[in-house]
Amino acid sequence: MEEGDWEDHYYNRFDTPARSVLNYEVELPPTVTEAQELMARFAEFKPGTGRLMFTITTLDGQSVGGINLNSIDEKNGTFSVGMQIDRDHRGKGYGTAAMEIVLRYAFYERRLNKYYGSVLESNIASATMLKKLGCVEEGRRRQMVYSQGRYYDEILFGLTREEFERNYPPGL
């Protein structure tokens, strides 16, 4: 991400349905200042932020979303990923392609061993994508998240490097 990407972040913060399944909460309305400060903090892979944030672009340079590698535990080799695809670009494979690239980077370049993540039971698109990439459902936290007047289960997913290599060998 670059500092100039703040406008895309700002625009996406108004996508309440997507943000609520990403962060498991309804966020307060964004401000221009907040969007600019976030980009300034994470742009250019500044050290000490605890995450690596990327803008997802098409081959012709159009921004279609964002993805980040986070919660990296070098000692145990674990990590998580956060992603949001812009509402106008969902369902076109951009999320799956971006996730594959980030998983390749984490497993083959960073030598990490295990991806872990979760989705709300209502987030069928993300659960389907994770399964398509080879992630295994490892458990369920029942009625874990309260949002929009009801409780949702949180579905836990995991993927080891060994499992990933079966479908995505290094170097391809």
WOHUZI-V796740 format. One record per run of one state. SS is the DSSP state (H for helix, E for strand, - for the rest). FROM is the first residue (numbers start at 1). LEN is the number of residues. Records with the same first field share a line. If there is no record, write none. Layout:
SS = FROM-LEN + FROM-LEN
This chain:
- = 1-2 + 14-2 + 24-8 + 46-5 + 58-5 + 74-4 + 86-1 + 90-4 + 110-4 + 121-3 + 133-3 + 148-2 + 168-5
H = 3-11 + 16-8 + 32-14 + 87-3 + 94-16 + 124-9 + 161-7
E = 51-7 + 63-11 + 78-8 + 114-7 + 136-12 + 150-11
